[in-house]
Amino acid sequence: QVHLAESGGGLVQAGDSLRLSCAISGRTVSYFNLGWFRQGLGNERECVAALSSDGSKLYFADAVKGRFAMSRDNAKNTVDLQMNSLKPEDTAVYYCAATQHSPNSYYILPNTYDYWGQGTQVTVSS
């Protein structure tokens, strides 16, 4: 059984950095197409970063491009989201997600993902 668990959220000030980590159990992380999503209060869930399972394709939403980085650690079976220069509008619950589709594609729609973590709150104060 596949299980995802996020960690690393918290309360920070604008301009600070945070690193979120998602531990995956039940299957090796390199098997999956991976995504990081966020959902702010009253907003729809949106993809901020996504990675193809072969590692060749990486996506970032325009709102986070140049500030966020996504990486996968096959040895630890984790996928991380490094968030720099955080802004108040980055405040949201952040989720990691996994699915298994074409290995050289990334996926940005929530309904294409089969496995989700429980989410971790990120709050950025101004």
C-alpha positions in Angstrom: 0.0 0.0 0.0 1.3 3.4 -1.0 1.5 6.1 1.6 2.7 9.7 1.4 3.5 11.9 4.3 4.6 15.6 4.1 6.6 17.5 6.7 8.4 20.8 7.0 5.5 23.3 7.0 5.3 26.2 9.4 4.9 29.9 10.0 7.6 32.1 8.4 8.0 35.8 7.4 8.0 37.1 3.9 11.3 36.5 2.3 12.1 33.5 4.3 12.7 29.9 3.0 11.1 26.6 3.9 11.8 23.0 2.7 9.0 20.6 2.5 9.7 16.9 2.3 7.4 14.1 1.3 8.2 10.5 2.4 6.8 7.8 0.2 6.4 4.2 1.4 5.1 1.1 -0.3 6.8 1.7 -3.6 10.1 3.3 -4.8 9.8 7.0 -5.5 11.3 6.6 -9.0 8.2 4.6 -10.1 6.0 7.7 -9.8 5.1 10.8 -11.6 5.2 13.4 -8.7 3.5 16.6 -7.9 3.4 19.3 -5.3 0.1 21.1 -5.0 -1.3 23.8 -2.7 -4.7 24.9 -1.7 -5.3 28.3 -0.1 -8.4 29.2 1.8 -11.3 29.5 -0.7 -9.1 28.5 -3.6 -9.0 25.4 -5.8 -6.1 23.0 -5.4 -3.3 24.0 -7.8 -0.1 22.4 -9.0 3.0 24.4 -8.1 5.6 21.8 -9.3 5.6 18.4 -11.1 8.2 15.9 -12.1 8.1 13.1 -14.6 9.1 9.7 -13.3 12.2 9.4 -15.5 13.3 12.8 -14.2 13.5 14.4 -17.6 10.6 16.8 -17.3 10.0 19.4 -14.6 7.2 21.9 -14.3 6.8 25.0 -12.2 3.8 27.3 -12.0 4.4 30.8 -13.1 3.7 32.1 -9.6 6.6 30.2 -8.1 9.1 29.9 -11.0 12.5 31.0 -10.0 11.7 30.7 -6.3 10.7 27.0 -5.8 12.7 23.9 -6.6 11.7 20.3 -6.6 14.0 17.4 -6.1 13.7 13.6 -5.7 16.0 11.5 -3.5 15.9 7.9 -4.6 18.0 6.7 -1.7 15.7 8.2 0.9 12.5 7.6 -1.1 11.5 11.3 -0.7 10.5 14.2 -2.9 11.3 17.7 -1.6 10.0 21.2 -2.4 12.5 24.0 -1.6 10.7 27.3 -1.3 12.6 30.5 -1.3 11.7 34.2 -1.1 8.3 33.3 0.3 5.4 35.7 -0.1 2.1 36.0 1.8 0.3 34.7 -1.2 2.2 31.4 -0.9 0.2 30.7 2.3 -1.7 27.4 1.8 -1.9 23.8 2.7 0.8 22.0 0.6 0.3 18.4 -0.6 2.5 16.0 -2.4 0.9 13.6 -4.8 2.0 10.5 -6.9 0.7 8.7 -9.8 2.0 6.3 -12.5 1.5 7.3 -16.1 3.9 8.1 -19.0 7.4 8.2 -17.6 8.5 11.2 -19.6 5.6 13.5 -18.8 4.5 15.6 -15.8 0.9 16.0 -14.8 -0.6 19.2 -13.3 -4.3 18.3 -12.8 -5.2 17.0 -9.4 -7.5 14.4 -10.8 -4.6 12.6 -12.6 -3.1 11.7 -9.2 -3.9 8.5 -7.3 -2.0 9.0 -4.0 -2.0 12.1 -1.7 -0.4 13.1 1.5 -2.3 14.6 4.3 -1.0 18.1 3.7 1.2 20.5 5.6 0.3 24.1 6.4 2.6 26.9 5.2 1.8 30.4 6.5 3.8 33.4 5.3 3.3 36.6 7.3 4.0 40.0 5.8 
